[in-house]
Amino acid sequence: MPRPHPYLDVLARVLALPMSESLASSDERFHAASAGADTLIVDVEKRRYHRVPDARPQRFDDTAHDGVAQAALQLGHSDGVRTIALAAQDDSFWTPLPDPRVIGLPRIVQRHDTAWTSPAPPPSDAPQRTRITDWLGSLVALAVLAFFAAFGFNALRWSLEGGWNLLWLLVGLPVFPVFGVLTLSTAYGFFRTAVPPRQALNAIDVRRDERFRIGEPLAFRVDATVPASVGDQPAEPPPQIFARLVVQTVNDKGDGSWSVRDQKWATDTADCTPSTLAGTGERHVHYASTLTATRRTPREAQERWYLTLSASMEMDTEPFYVTSLATPPLITPYRIVQQPDRPAQLDALLHGTAWELVRTAYNGEDDRTSFEDFTPEECHAVFTVDIEALVDHAMTTRWYEDKLRAERTNGDSSYYLLKEGLSYKLMYVERHWAEALLYESPDLRSVVGRYLVAAHLFADHLPGAETMKVLQPRFY
């Protein structure tokens, strides 16, 4: 099934309808999908929709009208087949699409399944034979083993005649049982179709913290039982459960259209811990872990948060648990407890210790925080110097001397300074050794300033840095 158009996805969520069987016209102007027992049709170009009750979309056809091809949708009803020429319908047929920028984001379709069985068929543990040579090789091996097993049996039978024929016992006694067992085991491996147990869970119970805050761990725990079998097939629990913390936002596009996007801001795994209920033999499994949305997670004017649990990392895997989370409050900004002086700021920017200076500014000597704990705004607030002061410091300390090269160099996506004759150049070398000249001047100071802004993490946010920015080249 093709991925449904974002308009269809939003519409189905607003109407609280499950969606499937998405179709699109040849020009991709019209999209249709089954939504519960009805059909939803969307006109992407004019941002409108129509709902057909008790119908299922079958296919789009191109029909000719006044010599122009127009899309027609064929629908299956309980009383027959109906075709709608969509481009020929007037405005009364259509309803404007609900705009989440006006009405707010659609509701999250929640799932709290109490049972789950892997939709993927388990792979067979029988030998895989994909080529004719594999089949012929297996048959030849089976025939050779059967021949020696038969030879050993005949040797035992010949020895029954007595006399010198008793010597055949020396051959038949070891050959017949050994090759007989090998023949039977090979034949079993050749014809078997056994498959390993299918992954499944029953009586799923999910518990999580009711309090959700940015920058703080959200704990969850999954308790379940393992069914004895799924049909005639034994079951095993998945070895891991994958949790995702997702935020839903509206994506405004340049042409005035929109889409609702889901962005994952945290992913973690929980390993399976088995246990058995005493006296019953019932197999229980438990999964527990935490998820954390860092304080650097961007916030939007409209956003909805939710948690999903699934048994696979594959993007198209349907989660067995989807639940809404209360929109977390805005984070409380950290306060600077030790504002670094100008020399400390300049040295940190030039020598690559800016992150250590940020952590010291907010935490003093406490080194338990990580880079993800600080927002970009908090990092930039530590540095009060401007770009001119940084360039002056680089020139005064002759910091640039270790960066200035006299010959072209190869590297891995990096900037470097080059001196050729009376000219200084700012170069960029891409990982495949493609090279570009970004700036050239006989004034060393201006080239050093642009190198600092281009190559250093915090320098490009200093006051005055806008005048020294250069564009990174695109090689593709």
LUMBAMAR-105925 format. One record per residue (C-alpha): residue in one letter; y, x, z. Coordinates in steps of 0.2 Angstrom, whole numbers, padded with zeros to 4 digits, always signed. Example, Ala and Ser with C-alpha at 12.3 -4.5 7.8 and 13.67 -1.06 7.14 Angstrom:
// LUMBAMAR-105925
A-0022+0062+0039S-0005+0068+0036
***
This chain:
// LUMBAMAR-105925
M+0000+0000+0000P+0017+0007-0005R+0029+0010+0009P+0040-0006+0012H+0058-0005+0007P+0069-0002+0023Y+0077-0019+0020L+0060-0028+0021D+0056-0018+0036V+0072-0023+0045L+0070-0041+0039A+0052-0042+0046R+0058-0036+0063V+0072-0048+0064L+0061-0062+0060A+0047-0055+0071L+0034-0056+0057P+0020-0044+0054M+0022-0036+0037S+0009-0030+0024E+0005-0029+0005S+0022-0022-0001L+0026-0024-0019A+0040-0018-0030S+0046-0023-0047S+0046-0010-0062D+0065-0007-0060E+0063-0007-0041R+0077-0020-0039F+0066-0033-0031H+0053-0030-0017A+0041-0042-0009A+0029-0042+0005S+0017-0053+0015A+0025-0057+0032G+0013-0067+0042A+0008-0082+0032D+0024-0081+0021T+0031-0070+0008L+0048-0061+0010I+0057-0056-0006V+0072-0044-0006D+0085-0041-0019V+0090-0023-0015E+0105-0023-0028K+0114-0038-0020R+0107-0036-0003R+0099-0054-0001Y+0082-0061+0002H+0072-0077+0000R+0057-0083+0011V+0043-0092+0003P+0032-0101+0016D+0013-0101+0014A+0012-0089+0000R+0006-0072-0004P+0013-0060-0017Q+0001-0055-0030R+0011-0044-0043F+0027-0042-0052D+0028-0045-0071D+0042-0041-0083T+0047-0057-0093A+0058-0057-0108H+0074-0069-0107D+0086-0068-0121G+0079-0051-0126V+0081-0044-0109A+0066-0039-0098Q+0068-0048-0081A+0056-0047-0066A+0045-0061-0061L+0035-0062-0045Q+0018-0071-0045L+0013-0079-0029G-0003-0086-0023H-0003-0103-0014S-0017-0113-0007D-0014-0125-0021G-0013-0112-0035V-0003-0099-0043R+0016-0099-0045T+0028-0088-0054I+0046-0086-0049A+0059-0078-0062L+0069-0069-0049A+0084-0063-0059A+0087-0081-0066Q+0089-0089-0048D+0106-0094-0043D+0115-0090-0026S+0107-0106-0018F+0090-0098-0019W+0095-0082-0009T+0101-0079+0009P+0112-0064+0013L+0102-0050+0022P+0106-0048+0041D+0116-0032+0043P+0111-0023+0059R+0128-0015+0059V+0135-0033+0063I+0121-0042+0072G+0114-0027+0080L+0097-0017+0078P+0082-0028+0075R+0070-0030+0090I+0055-0018+0092V+0039-0025+0087Q+0029-0021+0103R+0010-0018+0104H+0000-0017+0120D-0018-0017+0113T-0031-0018+0126A-0045-0011+0114W-0044+0001+0100T-0057+0008+0087S-0053+0021+0075P-0050+0014+0058A-0056+0030+0050P-0075+0030+0046P-0083+0045+0055P-0088+0059+0044S-0107+0060+0041D-0116+0075+0050A-0129+0075+0035P-0127+0090+0023Q-0114+0087+0010R-0120+0089-0007T-0105+0087-0020R-0112+0096-0035I-0128+0095-0045T-0132+0113-0041D-0132+0108-0022W-0145+0094-0026L-0156+0105-0036G-0156+0119-0024S-0161+0107-0010L-0175+0099-0020V-0182+0116-0025A-0181+0122-0007L-0191+0106-0002A-0203+0108-0016V-0207+0126-0011L-0209+0122+0008A-0221+0107+0003F-0231+0119-0008F-0234+0131+0006A-0238+0117+0018A-0251+0110+0006F-0258+0128+0003G-0260+0130+0021F-0269+0113+0023N-0281+0118+0008A-0285+0134+0017L-0290+0125+0032R-0301+0113+0022W-0309+0128+0012S-0314+0136+0029L-0325+0121+0033E-0337+0127+0020G-0342+0141+0032G-0348+0159+0027W-0335+0170+0020N-0324+0155+0018L-0320+0156+0037L-0308+0169+0033W-0296+0156+0026L-0293+0151+0044L-0283+0167+0046V-0271+0160+0032G-0272+0141+0036L-0270+0142+0055P-0252+0150+0054V-0246+0144+0037F-0250+0125+0038P-0242+0121+0055V-0226+0132+0052F-0223+0126+0034G-0228+0108+0038V-0215+0108+0052L-0202+0116+0040T-0206+0103+0027L-0204+0088+0038S-0187+0095+0046T-0180+0099+0028A-0185+0082+0022Y-0177+0073+0037G-0161+0083+0034F-0162+0079+0015F-0163+0060+0017R-0154+0057+0034T-0138+0047+0034A-0134+0048+0053V-0116+0049+0058P-0108+0054+0074P-0101+0041+0086R-0085+0032+0081Q-0070+0035+0092A-0066+0019+0103L-0058+0013+0119N-0059-0003+0129A-0049-0011+0143I-0034+0000+0139D-0021+0000+0153V-0005+0010+0151R+0007+0014+0165R+0024+0023+0164D+0039+0026+0174E+0051+0012+0173R+0066+0024+0174F+0071+0033+0158R+0084+0046+0158I+0090+0059+0145G+0084+0076+0151E+0072+0070+0163P+0053+0068+0161L+0046+0051+0157A+0028+0051+0164F+0014+0040+0157R-0004+0037+0161V-0018+0029+0151D-0034+0022+0159A-0048+0015+0148T-0067+0013+0147V-0078+0018+0133P-0088+0004+0125A-0107+0007+0124S-0107+0004+0105V-0096-0002+0091G-0108-0013+0081D-0124-0002+0080Q-0114+0014+0082P-0111+0023+0098A-0093+0026+0104E-0084+0041+0111P-0066+0042+0117P-0053+0052+0107P-0051+0070+0115Q-0032+0068+0115I-0019+0054+0115F-0002+0058+0106A+0014+0051+0113R+0030+0050+0104L+0048+0046+0111V+0057+0037+0096V+0075+0031+0094Q+0080+0018+0081T+0097+0019+0073V+0106+0013+0058N+0109+0025+0044D+0125+0022+0034K+0124+0028+0016G+0138+0033+0005D+0137+0018-0007G+0139+0005+0007S+0121+0001+0010W+0111+0005+0025S+0094+0008+0032V+0086+0008+0050R+0078+0024+0053D+0066+0030+0067Q+0068+0048+0074K+0056+0056+0085W+0065+0066+0099A+0049+0071+0109T+0031+0073+0106D+0017+0078+0118T-0002+0077+0120A-0013+0071+0134D-0030+0077+0136C-0045+0066+0140T-0052+0067+0158P-0069+0057+0159S-0076+0049+0174T-0091+0038+0178L-0090+0023+0190A-0104+0026+0203G-0118+0014+0202T-0114+0006+0185G-0114+0020+0173E-0098+0014+0165R-0088+0028+0157H-0070+0029+0161V-0057+0040+0153H-0039+0045+0159Y-0025+0052+0150A-0008+0058+0158S+0007+0068+0152T+0026+0067+0151L+0039+0066+0138T+0057+0073+0139A+0072+0069+0128T+0083+0084+0129R+0101+0083+0134R+0105+0089+0116T+0098+0073+0109P+0112+0065+0099R+0118+0048+0104E+0123+0034+0092A+0134+0019+0094Q+0119+0008+0091E+0102+0014+0096R+0085+0007+0103W+0072+0018+0112Y+0054+0015+0112L+0037+0024+0116T+0022+0025+0105L+0004+0031+0109S-0009+0034+0096A-0025+0044+0094S-0020+0054+0079M-0005+0065+0074E-0005+0059+0057M+0012+0050+0053D+0004+0035+0045T-0008+0032+0060E-0005+0014+0068P-0001+0017+0086F-0011+0006+0099Y+0004+0005+0111V+0022+0002+0106T+0034-0003+0120S+0053-0004+0121L+0063+0007+0133A+0079+0003+0141T+0093+0012+0132P+0096+0027+0143P+0114+0029+0151L+0125+0043+0145I+0121+0060+0153T+0132+0067+0166P+0141+0082+0159Y+0137+0099+0168R+0152+0107+0177I+0156+0125+0175V+0154+0134+0191Q+0159+0152+0185Q+0171+0152+0170P+0168+0170+0162D+0184+0180+0159R+0190+0185+0141P+0181+0202+0141A+0164+0195+0146Q+0166+0181+0132L+0170+0194+0119D+0156+0205+0123A+0144+0191+0124L+0149+0185+0107L+0148+0202+0099H+0131+0208+0107G+0121+0192+0106T+0121+0187+0124A+0131+0171+0122W+0116+0160+0128E+0115+0170+0145L+0133+0168+0147V+0132+0149+0145R+0118+0148+0158T+0128+0159+0170A+0144+0149+0168Y+0135+0133+0173N+0122+0139+0185G+0128+0155+0193E+0113+0166+0196D+0101+0151+0194D+0090+0155+0178R+0078+0140+0178T+0087+0130+0164S+0083+0132+0146F+0094+0132+0130E+0089+0113+0127D+0097+0108+0144F+0115+0111+0137T+0124+0100+0124P+0133+0109+0110E+0150+0103+0118E+0145+0111+0135C+0140+0127+0126H+0157+0128+0116A+0167+0124+0132V+0162+0141+0139F+0171+0151+0126T+0190+0149+0127V+0195+0164+0116D+0200+0162+0098I+0192+0170+0082E+0207+0181+0080A+0204+0189+0098L+0186+0191+0093V+0190+0200+0077D+0202+0211+0086H+0189+0216+0099A+0177+0220+0085M+0189+0231+0076T+0195+0240+0092T+0177+0244+0098R+0172+0248+0081W+0158+0236+0083Y+0156+0234+0064E+0151+0252+0061D+0132+0248+0065K+0133+0233+0053L+0142+0241+0038R+0130+0248+0025A+0133+0259+0010E+0118+0253+0000R+0111+0236-0004T+0097+0230+0007N+0082+0218+0006G+0080+0206+0021D+0074+0189+0027S+0088+0176+0026S+0102+0187+0033Y+0120+0192+0031Y+0126+0210+0030L+0141+0220+0027L+0142+0232+0012K+0155+0245+0007E+0156+0249-0012G+0170+0261-0017L+0186+0254-0009S+0180+0237-0007Y+0171+0228+0007K+0158+0214+0004L+0150+0201+0014M+0132+0198+0007Y+0118+0186+0010V+0100+0190+0006E+0087+0176+0005R+0069+0178+0010H+0063+0180-0008W+0076+0194-0010A+0088+0184-0020E+0106+0191-0016A+0123+0183-0016L+0141+0190-0014L+0150+0178-0002Y+0167+0187+0000E+0175+0203-0006S+0191+0212+0000P+0198+0229+0002D+0204+0223+0020L+0189+0227+0032R+0196+0216+0045S+0195+0200+0035V+0177+0204+0029V+0172+0207+0047G+0179+0191+0053R+0170+0181+0040Y+0154+0190+0044L+0156+0185+0063V+0159+0167+0058A+0144+0166+0046A+0131+0176+0056H+0135+0171+0075L+0129+0155+0083F+0145+0152+0093A+0159+0161+0083D+0160+0147+0070H+0166+0135+0084L+0180+0146+0090P+0198+0140+0087G+0204+0147+0070A+0186+0149+0063E+0189+0136+0050T+0200+0148+0040M+0186+0161+0039K+0171+0151+0035V+0161+0154+0019L+0148+0144+0011Q+0130+0149+0012P+0123+0150-0006R+0110+0138-0013F+0097+0147-0023Y+0087+0132-0029
***
